[in-house]
Amino acid sequence: MGRTVLVTGVARPLVGRLVRRLLREPDVDRVIGVDARAPEHQLGGAEFIPADIRHPVLARILVEHGVDTVMHMDVTGTPLARGGRAAVKENNVIGSMQLLGACQQAPRVRRLVVKSTTSVYGSAPRDPAVFSESTPPKALPSGGFAKDAVEVEGYVRGFARRRPDVAVCVLRFANILGPRVDTPLAEYLALPALPTVLGYDPRLQFVHEDDVIDVLVLAAGEPRRGTINSGTFNIAGEGVLLLSQAARRLGRPTVPVPLPAVTWVGSALRSAGMTDFSPEQIRLLTHGRVVETAQMRELLGFTPRYSTPAAFADFAAGRAAGLLPPGEVGRAVDAVGELLGLTDDVRAPAKADGVAKESVHDG
């Protein structure tokens, strides 16, 4: 008999895509989708069970349906409908605790996949150039989605100790982009002009939504020959983009704001309903974050189809044109660079700490 997979958070479009993809896997017999809200998209032949993961009902569902694989996708930074931060945190943390407790009581569960984020590393001025899975952050996230993810990962490690018979895989995703993605960072990049922190040009990494689906399916199945799919893995496309490069490729001007005033700008954008410019996003857009992905390739056996620049290009292709043509933005940046006396050596592509970095002036 094939596997029975339970997926949480199926009301979200990306998770709906995952459910439909799992149904095409030859070793999967049934997929059960769980969410407090009914999805507005189709789940194919999956069975939908309306259930709030914060309630103990999950234990009964796992046992009654003989679930052997659990994919916890309901750890997120934003609710489906705009709501308070407290409700999101309760769903992330309390919901994860209840789900793990249910898994512990379900003897047939043999695999657990948890969607996490590279935000667990934080963003701080003294961060290392590149984070590996074992690198401790210089400063733990103090709030928001990143802090939720840190707490959830702690509970997952506790579960793994109590149930050593369960293969546990935690996937730490970089910022997810693609033509259909709706995230706070995507909302920020869609602004007519991008507020930036004066004096900072952070390095960013992205992972394409299609690669997210592929690696989740890989993690949910049996490991390929010579690979493992239990443990913690950073998931990101190869290479990095500077925020200035991203703005240039979108054709959007930047509005540098002194760091002390960025919080006021973020509050104004939130009040206007334009984007959720949270403190953790401000830190990311100040100091950036880059992670190493050697374990993803060598141990998990996964190579993304999209690099970071390619994922961004596909995202940009599906967005409305910026206020300025990218070519004009590029020429303006080059002119400023010449005035500042930047040399050709600065313009040349560089490679540091094992991560390819594009030139600040590469359009």
Secondary structure as a PSIPRED ss2 file (coil, helix, strand):
# PSIPRED VFORMAT (PSIPRED V4.0)

   1 M C   1.000  0.000  0.000
   2 G C   1.000  0.000  0.000
   3 R E   0.000  0.000  1.000
   4 T E   0.000  0.000  1.000
   5 V E   0.000  0.000  1.000
   6 L E   0.000  0.000  1.000
   7 V E   0.000  0.000  1.000
   8 T E   0.000  0.000  1.000
   9 G C   1.000  0.000  0.000
  10 V C   1.000  0.000  0.000
  11 A C   1.000  0.000  0.000
  12 R C   1.000  0.000  0.000
  13 P H   0.000  1.000  0.000
  14 L H   0.000  1.000  0.000
  15 V H   0.000  1.000  0.000
  16 G H   0.000  1.000  0.000
  17 R H   0.000  1.000  0.000
  18 L H   0.000  1.000  0.000
  19 V H   0.000  1.000  0.000
  20 R H   0.000  1.000  0.000
  21 R H   0.000  1.000  0.000
  22 L H   0.000  1.000  0.000
  23 L C   1.000  0.000  0.000
  24 R C   1.000  0.000  0.000
  25 E C   1.000  0.000  0.000
  26 P C   1.000  0.000  0.000
  27 D C   1.000  0.000  0.000
  28 V E   0.000  0.000  1.000
  29 D E   0.000  0.000  1.000
  30 R E   0.000  0.000  1.000
  31 V E   0.000  0.000  1.000
  32 I E   0.000  0.000  1.000
  33 G E   0.000  0.000  1.000
  34 V E   0.000  0.000  1.000
  35 D E   0.000  0.000  1.000
  36 A C   1.000  0.000  0.000
  37 R C   1.000  0.000  0.000
  38 A C   1.000  0.000  0.000
  39 P C   1.000  0.000  0.000
  40 E C   1.000  0.000  0.000
  41 H C   1.000  0.000  0.000
  42 Q C   1.000  0.000  0.000
  43 L C   1.000  0.000  0.000
  44 G C   1.000  0.000  0.000
  45 G C   1.000  0.000  0.000
  46 A C   1.000  0.000  0.000
  47 E E   0.000  0.000  1.000
  48 F E   0.000  0.000  1.000
  49 I E   0.000  0.000  1.000
  50 P E   0.000  0.000  1.000
  51 A C   1.000  0.000  0.000
  52 D C   1.000  0.000  0.000
  53 I C   1.000  0.000  0.000
  54 R C   1.000  0.000  0.000
  55 H C   1.000  0.000  0.000
  56 P C   1.000  0.000  0.000
  57 V H   0.000  1.000  0.000
  58 L H   0.000  1.000  0.000
  59 A H   0.000  1.000  0.000
  60 R H   0.000  1.000  0.000
  61 I H   0.000  1.000  0.000
  62 L H   0.000  1.000  0.000
  63 V H   0.000  1.000  0.000
  64 E H   0.000  1.000  0.000
  65 H C   1.000  0.000  0.000
  66 G C   1.000  0.000  0.000
  67 V C   1.000  0.000  0.000
  68 D C   1.000  0.000  0.000
  69 T E   0.000  0.000  1.000
  70 V E   0.000  0.000  1.000
  71 M E   0.000  0.000  1.000
  72 H E   0.000  0.000  1.000
  73 M C   1.000  0.000  0.000
  74 D C   1.000  0.000  0.000
  75 V C   1.000  0.000  0.000
  76 T C   1.000  0.000  0.000
  77 G C   1.000  0.000  0.000
  78 T C   1.000  0.000  0.000
  79 P C   1.000  0.000  0.000
  80 L C   1.000  0.000  0.000
  81 A C   1.000  0.000  0.000
  82 R C   1.000  0.000  0.000
  83 G C   1.000  0.000  0.000
  84 G C   1.000  0.000  0.000
  85 R H   0.000  1.000  0.000
  86 A H   0.000  1.000  0.000
  87 A H   0.000  1.000  0.000
  88 V H   0.000  1.000  0.000
  89 K H   0.000  1.000  0.000
  90 E H   0.000  1.000  0.000
  91 N H   0.000  1.000  0.000
  92 N H   0.000  1.000  0.000
  93 V H   0.000  1.000  0.000
  94 I H   0.000  1.000  0.000
  95 G H   0.000  1.000  0.000
  96 S H   0.000  1.000  0.000
  97 M H   0.000  1.000  0.000
  98 Q H   0.000  1.000  0.000
  99 L H   0.000  1.000  0.000
 100 L H   0.000  1.000  0.000
 101 G H   0.000  1.000  0.000
 102 A H   0.000  1.000  0.000
 103 C H   0.000  1.000  0.000
 104 Q H   0.000  1.000  0.000
 105 Q H   0.000  1.000  0.000
 106 A C   1.000  0.000  0.000
 107 P C   1.000  0.000  0.000
 108 R C   1.000  0.000  0.000
 109 V C   1.000  0.000  0.000
 110 R C   1.000  0.000  0.000
 111 R E   0.000  0.000  1.000
 112 L E   0.000  0.000  1.000
 113 V E   0.000  0.000  1.000
 114 V E   0.000  0.000  1.000
 115 K E   0.000  0.000  1.000
 116 S E   0.000  0.000  1.000
 117 T E   0.000  0.000  1.000
 118 T H   0.000  1.000  0.000
 119 S H   0.000  1.000  0.000
 120 V H   0.000  1.000  0.000
 121 Y H   0.000  1.000  0.000
 122 G C   1.000  0.000  0.000
 123 S C   1.000  0.000  0.000
 124 A C   1.000  0.000  0.000
 125 P C   1.000  0.000  0.000
 126 R C   1.000  0.000  0.000
 127 D C   1.000  0.000  0.000
 128 P C   1.000  0.000  0.000
 129 A C   1.000  0.000  0.000
 130 V C   1.000  0.000  0.000
 131 F E   0.000  0.000  1.000
 132 S C   1.000  0.000  0.000
 133 E C   1.000  0.000  0.000
 134 S C   1.000  0.000  0.000
 135 T C   1.000  0.000  0.000
 136 P C   1.000  0.000  0.000
 137 P C   1.000  0.000  0.000
 138 K C   1.000  0.000  0.000
 139 A C   1.000  0.000  0.000
 140 L C   1.000  0.000  0.000
 141 P C   1.000  0.000  0.000
 142 S C   1.000  0.000  0.000
 143 G C   1.000  0.000  0.000
 144 G H   0.000  1.000  0.000
 145 F H   0.000  1.000  0.000
 146 A H   0.000  1.000  0.000
 147 K H   0.000  1.000  0.000
 148 D H   0.000  1.000  0.000
 149 A H   0.000  1.000  0.000
 150 V H   0.000  1.000  0.000
 151 E H   0.000  1.000  0.000
 152 V H   0.000  1.000  0.000
 153 E H   0.000  1.000  0.000
 154 G H   0.000  1.000  0.000
 155 Y H   0.000  1.000  0.000
 156 V H   0.000  1.000  0.000
 157 R H   0.000  1.000  0.000
 158 G H   0.000  1.000  0.000
 159 F H   0.000  1.000  0.000
 160 A H   0.000  1.000  0.000
 161 R H   0.000  1.000  0.000
 162 R H   0.000  1.000  0.000
 163 R C   1.000  0.000  0.000
 164 P C   1.000  0.000  0.000
 165 D C   1.000  0.000  0.000
 166 V C   1.000  0.000  0.000
 167 A E   0.000  0.000  1.000
 168 V E   0.000  0.000  1.000
 169 C E   0.000  0.000  1.000
 170 V E   0.000  0.000  1.000
 171 L E   0.000  0.000  1.000
 172 R E   0.000  0.000  1.000
 173 F E   0.000  0.000  1.000
 174 A C   1.000  0.000  0.000
 175 N E   0.000  0.000  1.000
 176 I E   0.000  0.000  1.000
 177 L E   0.000  0.000  1.000
 178 G C   1.000  0.000  0.000
 179 P C   1.000  0.000  0.000
 180 R C   1.000  0.000  0.000
 181 V C   1.000  0.000  0.000
 182 D C   1.000  0.000  0.000
 183 T C   1.000  0.000  0.000
 184 P H   0.000  1.000  0.000
 185 L H   0.000  1.000  0.000
 186 A H   0.000  1.000  0.000
 187 E H   0.000  1.000  0.000
 188 Y H   0.000  1.000  0.000
 189 L H   0.000  1.000  0.000
 190 A C   1.000  0.000  0.000
 191 L C   1.000  0.000  0.000
 192 P C   1.000  0.000  0.000
 193 A C   1.000  0.000  0.000
 194 L E   0.000  0.000  1.000
 195 P E   0.000  0.000  1.000
 196 T E   0.000  0.000  1.000
 197 V E   0.000  0.000  1.000
 198 L C   1.000  0.000  0.000
 199 G C   1.000  0.000  0.000
 200 Y C   1.000  0.000  0.000
 201 D C   1.000  0.000  0.000
 202 P C   1.000  0.000  0.000
 203 R E   0.000  0.000  1.000
 204 L E   0.000  0.000  1.000
 205 Q C   1.000  0.000  0.000
 206 F E   0.000  0.000  1.000
 207 V E   0.000  0.000  1.000
 208 H E   0.000  0.000  1.000
 209 E H   0.000  1.000  0.000
 210 D H   0.000  1.000  0.000
 211 D H   0.000  1.000  0.000
 212 V H   0.000  1.000  0.000
 213 I H   0.000  1.000  0.000
 214 D H   0.000  1.000  0.000
 215 V H   0.000  1.000  0.000
 216 L H   0.000  1.000  0.000
 217 V H   0.000  1.000  0.000
 218 L H   0.000  1.000  0.000
 219 A H   0.000  1.000  0.000
 220 A H   0.000  1.000  0.000
 221 G C   1.000  0.000  0.000
 222 E C   1.000  0.000  0.000
 223 P C   1.000  0.000  0.000
 224 R C   1.000  0.000  0.000
 225 R C   1.000  0.000  0.000
 226 G C   1.000  0.000  0.000
 227 T C   1.000  0.000  0.000
 228 I C   1.000  0.000  0.000
 229 N C   1.000  0.000  0.000
 230 S C   1.000  0.000  0.000
 231 G E   0.000  0.000  1.000
 232 T E   0.000  0.000  1.000
 233 F E   0.000  0.000  1.000
 234 N E   0.000  0.000  1.000
 235 I E   0.000  0.000  1.000
 236 A C   1.000  0.000  0.000
 237 G C   1.000  0.000  0.000
 238 E C   1.000  0.000  0.000
 239 G C   1.000  0.000  0.000
 240 V E   0.000  0.000  1.000
 241 L E   0.000  0.000  1.000
 242 L E   0.000  0.000  1.000
 243 L H   0.000  1.000  0.000
 244 S H   0.000  1.000  0.000
 245 Q H   0.000  1.000  0.000
 246 A H   0.000  1.000  0.000
 247 A H   0.000  1.000  0.000
 248 R H   0.000  1.000  0.000
 249 R H   0.000  1.000  0.000
 250 L H   0.000  1.000  0.000
 251 G C   1.000  0.000  0.000
 252 R C   1.000  0.000  0.000
 253 P C   1.000  0.000  0.000
 254 T E   0.000  0.000  1.000
 255 V E   0.000  0.000  1.000
 256 P E   0.000  0.000  1.000
 257 V E   0.000  0.000  1.000
 258 P C   1.000  0.000  0.000
 259 L H   0.000  1.000  0.000
 260 P H   0.000  1.000  0.000
 261 A H   0.000  1.000  0.000
 262 V H   0.000  1.000  0.000
 263 T H   0.000  1.000  0.000
 264 W H   0.000  1.000  0.000
 265 V H   0.000  1.000  0.000
 266 G H   0.000  1.000  0.000
 267 S H   0.000  1.000  0.000
 268 A H   0.000  1.000  0.000
 269 L H   0.000  1.000  0.000
 270 R H   0.000  1.000  0.000
 271 S H   0.000  1.000  0.000
 272 A C   1.000  0.000  0.000
 273 G C   1.000  0.000  0.000
 274 M C   1.000  0.000  0.000
 275 T C   1.000  0.000  0.000
 276 D C   1.000  0.000  0.000
 277 F C   1.000  0.000  0.000
 278 S C   1.000  0.000  0.000
 279 P H   0.000  1.000  0.000
 280 E H   0.000  1.000  0.000
 281 Q H   0.000  1.000  0.000
 282 I H   0.000  1.000  0.000
 283 R H   0.000  1.000  0.000
 284 L H   0.000  1.000  0.000
 285 L H   0.000  1.000  0.000
 286 T H   0.000  1.000  0.000
 287 H H   0.000  1.000  0.000
 288 G C   1.000  0.000  0.000
 289 R C   1.000  0.000  0.000
 290 V C   1.000  0.000  0.000
 291 V E   0.000  0.000  1.000
 292 E C   1.000  0.000  0.000
 293 T C   1.000  0.000  0.000
 294 A H   0.000  1.000  0.000
 295 Q H   0.000  1.000  0.000
 296 M H   0.000  1.000  0.000
 297 R H   0.000  1.000  0.000
 298 E H   0.000  1.000  0.000
 299 L C   1.000  0.000  0.000
 300 L C   1.000  0.000  0.000
 301 G C   1.000  0.000  0.000
 302 F C   1.000  0.000  0.000
 303 T C   1.000  0.000  0.000
 304 P C   1.000  0.000  0.000
 305 R C   1.000  0.000  0.000
 306 Y C   1.000  0.000  0.000
 307 S C   1.000  0.000  0.000
 308 T H   0.000  1.000  0.000
 309 P H   0.000  1.000  0.000
 310 A H   0.000  1.000  0.000
 311 A H   0.000  1.000  0.000
 312 F H   0.000  1.000  0.000
 313 A H   0.000  1.000  0.000
 314 D H   0.000  1.000  0.000
 315 F H   0.000  1.000  0.000
 316 A H   0.000  1.000  0.000
 317 A H   0.000  1.000  0.000
 318 G C   1.000  0.000  0.000
 319 R C   1.000  0.000  0.000
 320 A C   1.000  0.000  0.000
 321 A C   1.000  0.000  0.000
 322 G C   1.000  0.000  0.000
 323 L C   1.000  0.000  0.000
 324 L C   1.000  0.000  0.000
 325 P C   1.000  0.000  0.000
 326 P H   0.000  1.000  0.000
 327 G H   0.000  1.000  0.000
 328 E H   0.000  1.000  0.000
 329 V H   0.000  1.000  0.000
 330 G H   0.000  1.000  0.000
 331 R H   0.000  1.000  0.000
 332 A H   0.000  1.000  0.000
 333 V H   0.000  1.000  0.000
 334 D H   0.000  1.000  0.000
 335 A H   0.000  1.000  0.000
 336 V H   0.000  1.000  0.000
 337 G H   0.000  1.000  0.000
 338 E H   0.000  1.000  0.000
 339 L H   0.000  1.000  0.000
 340 L C   1.000  0.000  0.000
 341 G C   1.000  0.000  0.000
 342 L C   1.000  0.000  0.000
 343 T C   1.000  0.000  0.000
 344 D H   0.000  1.000  0.000
 345 D H   0.000  1.000  0.000
 346 V H   0.000  1.000  0.000
 347 R H   0.000  1.000  0.000
 348 A C   1.000  0.000  0.000
 349 P C   1.000  0.000  0.000
 350 A E   0.000  0.000  1.000
 351 K E   0.000  0.000  1.000
 352 A E   0.000  0.000  1.000
 353 D C   1.000  0.000  0.000
 354 G C   1.000  0.000  0.000
 355 V E   0.000  0.000  1.000
 356 A E   0.000  0.000  1.000
 357 K E   0.000  0.000  1.000
 358 E C   1.000  0.000  0.000
 359 S C   1.000  0.000  0.000
 360 V C   1.000  0.000  0.000
 361 H C   1.000  0.000  0.000
 362 D C   1.000  0.000  0.000
 363 G C   1.000  0.000  0.000
